[in-house]
């Protein structure tokens, strides 16, 4: 295993903070989904759980959590899939935060513990994860060639969301709701978010290369 792909002690400590914070946020949101779903939620627990895991917010935070645990376990972070997962988790959590703040926050109606979970998952967790990664790593040798593999997850999420929505008439976000927006508008929205994710991917590849070079110099 290349020593440069092993996480440093500082990176492990930083990712421990990320794992604890995001783990608590996800657990809180899951607990509310099970025990205190709030008004307007489906009474069927299995439906609520299915919808819970269907949100990109939940998946992107879980990706950050999984990658933090991976750093703590100190595997070889330089393998192709580990590089892709690191990149996907970074642009995924960034898309989650920015799209929520810019597009979705005005439609949110949360209070109490639900508002706490919302703030943790959308406003605090994403900059915490990206900021600690930027400051402490790890920075495996991610390259532009890793972007297609990293984009598999959001691509599969889009396909799943559209098929699931066509069957159930439920969509996790208004901008991808074919029932109310129509396929033309949803296609345009998906294209815009995909381009944004690709731009972020290129930016993270560049920043990762810069921080990796500074670590090795």
N, C-alpha and C positions, 0 to 999 in steps of 0.2 A: 504493500500500500504506500503510495506517495505521501511523504510526511506533510507536504503542503496542503493536502486535502483533509488532514485531521483537524478537528476543531480545537482551538486553543482553550486554556482554562477560562480566560475572560469570555470567550464566546459561549462556553457551556454555562457560565454563571448568568450571562445575559439571557440566554434561551431558557434557563430555568425560570426566570422572572416572567418571560413570555408564556411559558407553559402553564404556570400557576394562574396568571391573570386570565388568559383566554379559556383555560379549563374551568375556572370559576364562572366566567361569563356564560359559557355554553351550558354548564350545569344549571345555572339559575334560569336560563331561558327554557331549557328542557323541563325543569321542575314546574315552571309556570304553564307550559304547554300541557303537562299531565294533570296538575292539581288545580290550577287557577287560570284557565284559558281565556277568560274575559268574555264580554258580550260579543255576539255575532260569530263566535267560533263554532265549528261543527261539534255536536254532542258526542260523536263517536271518537273514542280515544285513538283507535287505529288510524282513522282518517287524519286526526290532528298530528300524530307522529309521522305519518307519510308526508304531510305537508311541511312539517318541521324540517325534515331532511331534504326537502325539495328546494328550500331557499338557498340561493347562491351565497347569501350572507353566512348561513350556517356552514355550508361546505367550505367557503374560503377561510373562515375562522378555524374550522377543524383542520384544514390543510396546514395552517400556521402552527396549530397545536401539534400535529403529527411531526412536522419538520423540527419543531423545538425538541420533541422527545427523541427524534433521530440524532440530533446533535448531542444530547445528553448520553445517548448510548454509544456515541463515538464510532459510527461505521465509516466506511470509505465514502466520503461525500463527493468524490470525483467520478463516480460511475455515471453513465449516461442518464439513467432514470432518476438518480438522486439529484443531478444537476437540473434536470427538467422539472422535478418536483419543487426544488428550491425556487426556481424562476417562476413557476406557476403559482406558488403560494404567495410570492411577493406581488406579482401584478394582480392576482386575484383579490387579495385583501385591499389593495389600493383602489381597484375598480369598485369594490364593495363600498368603501368609505366615500369616495368622490361621487359616485352615482347616487348614493343615498342622500348625501348632503345637498347636491345640486338638483336632483330630480324628484326624490321620493319623500324627503323630510316633511314637506308641506302637507302630505296626506296622512302623516302618522298621528295617532291619537293614543298616546300611552301615558300612564300615571303610575305612581308607586313603584313597586318592584319591576314592573314591565318597563318603565322608563329607565330605571337603573340598568337593566339588561340591554336596552336599546343603546344607551350611551356607551356602555362597555364594548358592545359588538361593533358599533359604527363610528364612534367618535374617539374613543380612548385606545382600544386594542389595536386598530390598524396603524396609527402613527407610532405607538409603542413598539410594535413588531418591526416595522420598517426602520425606525430610528435606532433600535438596539442592534439590528442587523448591520446598519450603516456604520455604527460606531465600533462594534465588536466582532462582526462576522457571524458565521464563517463565510468565506468567499471562495468556493470551489471554482475550478476553471470553466465557468459558464461561457458559452459562445453563441453566436447567432444561429449556428446549426442546431442548437438545442431548442429553439423557439417552436418549430413545428410539433415536437414531442410534447412540449409544455402546453400547447394550445389544444391538445386532445381532450383534456378535462372540460374546459368551457364549451368546446364544440359538442361533446357528448351531453353536457347539461342543457344546451339549447335544444338538441334533438329530443331528449327526454321530456323537457318542459312542454314542447309543442305537441308531442304525442300524448303525454299525460293530460294536457289541457283539452285536446280534441276529444278525449274519452270522458273526462270529468267536468268539463267547462270551468275548471278552476286554474288560475294562473297566479304565480307567486308575486308578480309585479305588474302594475298597470301598463307599462311600456311594452310588455310582451304579451298582453291580453288580446288575443285574436278576436274574441267575441265583441269587445268594445272598440278596438282600434282597426281591425281588419288586417288582412295579410300584407297588404302593401305597406302600411305604416309600421307594422311589426318588423317586416323585413328591413326597412330603412333604419329602424332603431337598432336591430341586431347588427347591421353593417356598421353603424356608427360606433357602437360599443366595442365591436371586434377590432376596428381600426384603432380605437383608443387603447385597447389592450395590447395590440401589436406595438404601438408607439411606446407604451410603458415597458414592454418587454425589451425593446432595443435600449431604452434608457437604463434599465436595470442591468443589462449585459454590460453596457459601458461603465456604469458606476462600479459594478462588481470587479471588472478588469482593473479599474483604477485602484480600488481598495486592495485587491490582491497584489498588485504590483508594489504598493506601498508596504504591504506586510512582508513581502519577500525581499525588499531592498535593504 
